[in-house]
Amino acid sequence: MPETGNTIAIIGGGTMGADIAASFVACGWTAHIVNPDDAMLKSLPRRLEAALHALGHAYAAEHFVISDRLEALPWPEVDIVIEAIPEKLDLKRQVFSQLEHLAQPDIPLCSNSSAIPIGKIGAGLRTQSRMVGTHYFMPAHLVPAVEVVCSKFTDKTVADRVSAILKNVGKVPVRVNLDIPGFLANRMQHALSREALSLVERGIATPEDVDNAVRYGFGFRYIAAGPLLQRDHAGLDIHNAAGTTIYPDLCNSPTTSPVIADLVKAGHIGMKVKKGFYDWTDESIAKEKARYEAALAGAMEILKRERETGNG
């Protein structure tokens, strides 16, 4: 691993925090990780090792410094902070209030929140101008894109700096100029999910057929082109004509689907409890996760080759 001397502070050592830390360490950074003294802290070295292995690197304990206290970090050495604690606004506000006093005044303070606007997290704090959303996608060490989300108070030069740091550790920063609900990717993802769930609810397709339509149909093309570039490939006239027929019939419900709401009410929330849209066992979960990560790694190699040749 190249030595760069760069140091990141990760606040929260859960799944996302560990994977984010590993992605920086794989590029030569030192990661200071802060997490309460709980089961997640005890399992952190094992999870860091697994994430680094997936990135093709051996675990090197000297590149990680694990602590249960914010005050214990060498704050003058920290170049960027990314908070990755649970999605609770009061907890995040409490952490950012502390960070504002602990971190050097010119250091970006970032939140990995997937839904809470950075403007709400930083509301009332003195240095909102250096607060930026950095929304990673699971698994954070494998998925290249990271949304860089600005509030109306964010200094755009700070967002530029965060984007440059992310590029230097192999990520693809996606700028979001205002922290609207869901930011960019989750808005599009939930629009798709709403229609998918509606089709299942109406009995038009099974969950498996919906998944296959995406994976082996239009979603198959997304590794090659996003939705707007793909429109240029196919012809805007074709999609404009198709939209006049399809749009009036699309689901436009302002509430979540009864299909998923009923599953949640029944406690069938997915792999964590071995039941969701599909039934799971320990063996099938392990097999699926291995297949999933291998597929992502293969896709990442395609994108990496494109970027190296200047075609991506």
N, C-alpha and C positions, 0 to 999 in steps of 0.2 A: 504494500500500500504506500502511495506517495505521502511524504510528510509535508504538510502545508502550514502547520502551526495554528490553524484555525480552530476555534472552540465554539461549540453550541451548547446551550442549556435547554434541556427538554424537561418540561414540568408535567409529570404524569408518566408512569412507566407501564401503562396498560398496553393493549395490543397495538394501538396506533403509535404511542410514544416509543415503544421498543423498536418498531419497524422504521420509524422516522430516524431514530438514533442510528440504527444499523446502516441506513442509506447514506448518512453523512460519514460515518466511520469508514465505510467501504471506499470513500473518496479521500481518505487521509485526515479527516477531522478527529478531534477529541470531543466526546459527548459526555457532558455532566447530566445525569438523570436524577430528578427528585421525585420521590414517591413515598407515601406513608409506609411505616413498617407493618406491612400486611402480607397476605399470601402472594399478591402480585409482585411485591418487592423480592420475595424469596425465589419466585420463578423467573425473575428477570434475566439472570445470566443464561439460563437455558434457552429462553426465547430469543435473546440477542444472538446467541450462537446459531440457532436455526435460521434466523433471517440472514445473517452473514453467509451461512452455507449456501442459501438459495441464490445469493449474489455472487457466489464463486470465491468467497474469501474465508479464511480460517478465523476463528474467534481469537481475538487478542485482548486480554483483560485490561492491559495498560491503556487502551484507547477509550475505555469506559470508566467513569467515576460515578458511583451510585451512592446517593445520600437520601436521608429522610427529612432534611431541613433545607429550606431555601437559603437561609443565612450562611450555610456552610460552603456555598459555591465561591470560587475565586472570581468575583464579579468583574474586576478590572481586566480579566483575560477573555471574557465572554464577548463574542462578535455578533450573536443573534440569539434570541430566545423564542422557542415555540412551545406554547402551552397546549397540552393534550389531555386534559382532565375530563371527567364526565360532563355531559351536556346539561349543566345546571348554571343558570345565569348568575345566581348569587355567589356560587363558588368561584366562577371565573372572574367576577368583579373583584372579589376579595384577593385573588391571586394577582391580578393586574395592579391593584392598589399597592401591593407589596413590591411588585416588580418595578413599578415606577420609581421607587426609592432605592432599590437595590442595584438595578442595572445602570451602567454608565449612561449619561443623558443622550448620547448619540446612537445608542444601540436599538435596532428594530425590535419591537415587542409584538409577537405574532400569536394568533390563536388558530388551532386546527379545528375549530367548531365547524360542523357540517350544516348548521341551521341558524345559530344565533349570530346576528349581525355584529361585526366588530364595533360599530357605532354604539350599540347597546352595552357591550362589555366595557368600553372605555368611557361611557357617559359620565361627565363630571370630573374626570381626571385631568391633570394639568397638561400632560404630554400626549393627548390623543393623536397629534400629528404623526407620531412614530408608531402608531398601532395599526396593524395590518392583519387581515385574515389570510391564513395559509391553509386552505382546505385540501387535504390529501384524500386519496381514494384507497379503500382496502383492496388488496394488501399494500400498504404504503411504501414498502421497499421495492415492489415490483411494478406498480402502475406509474407510468412516467409523468402524467399530468398533475399539476398542483395549481389550484385556483389561488390567485393573489388578489384579495378582495379589499377594496378601499371604502372607507366611510367618507362622508362629506368633509371630515376634518383631516383625513390622511394626507400627508405631504407626498405628492407624487414622486419626488426624488427618493423617498424612503421605499415606496413600492418598487421603483426601478432597482434600488439596491437589493431588495429581497429577491426580485426576479433574477438578478445577476448571480446571486449566491445559489439559487436553485439550479440555474443553468450549469454552474460550475460543479454541482454534485450530480449532474446527469438527468435532472428533471426538466420537464417542459412547462414553464410557467404560463398560466392562462389568466390574462388580466380581466378583472371584473371591476368596472369603474364606479359602481355603487352597490352597497351591501343590501340589495333587495332580498326578500325571503327566498331561500333555496339557492341564492347566487345564480350561477349559470348552468352547471351540469345537472344539479339535482332538480332544477325546474324542468329541464328537458326529460330527465329520467322519469320523473313523476308523471309528466304528461303521457309518456309511453305506458307507464304502469297503470295509469287510470283507464286507458283504453283496453289494455290487456286484461285487467280484472273485470271490466265490463263485459268483454267477450266471453269470459268464463262464466260470469254470473248469468248471462243470457243463454247459456248452453250452446253457444256457437262453436266453441272449441274447448278442449281440455287444457289444463296447465302444461302438459307435455307438448301438445301441438302448438300452443302459443310459444313455448320456449324454442321449439324446433323452427318455427317460422322466422324467429329472430336470428337464432344462431346460424342456420343454414340458408336463410333467405337474405333479407336486406341487411341484417346485422353482420353477416359475413363480409359485406363490402366495406364496413366501417373501418377496418384496419387499413384499408387502401384510401378511403376518402370519407370525410365528414359529410353530414347531410346536405350542406349547401354546395360543396364541391361536387358531390354526386349528382345534384340537380343539373349542374353545368354539363356533366358527362352525358346525362340522359336527354336533356333538352328542357328548358324552362316552360316551353309551350305545352309539353306533355304533362308536366306536373301541375301547371296552372289549370289545365282542362280537367285533370283527375280530381283536383281539389274542389272544384265546383260541385262534383257529385258526392265526394266523400265527406267533406267538412260538415254539412248539415246533419249527418247521421252519427258523427263522433260523440262519444260521451263527454259531457261538459258539467258533470256533477261537482258542486262545491264542497261535498263531503266525501270522506273516504268510503271505499267500496264495502258493502255488506259482506262480501266474500272474505276479505282480509280481516275486517272487524270481528266477524264471527270466529275466525280461527284464533285471533288474539284472545277473545273472550274465553275460548275453550282452553287456552294455554298452549295451543299448538303453534309455537312461534319459530319453528325451524329446527336446525341441527342441534341447537342447545338442549332441546328436550326430546329430540329424535322424532319429531312429527311436525309437519307444516303442510305445504302443498304436496310433499312427498314423505314417505315413511323412511326412517333412517335407523341404522344400527351402528355400533362403534366401527365395525369393519367397513360398512359402506361409506361412512363419513370420512374415514382415513383414505379410502380409495378415491373418493370424489375430490377431496382437498388436494391430493397428489396430482390428479388429472388436471384440476383447475390451475394449480400453480405451474404445471408443465406447459399448459396451453398459453398462459400469460407469458411465461419465459420465451416461448417460441414466437409469440407476437412481438415481444420486446426486441428480439433479435432482428426481426424484419424491419422495425422502425429504426433500430440502431444502424443497420446497414444503409437505410435511406438517408439518415442524417449524415453519416460519414461520407457518403458520395455526393452530398448536397442536393439530394432529390426529395428530402423530407421537409 
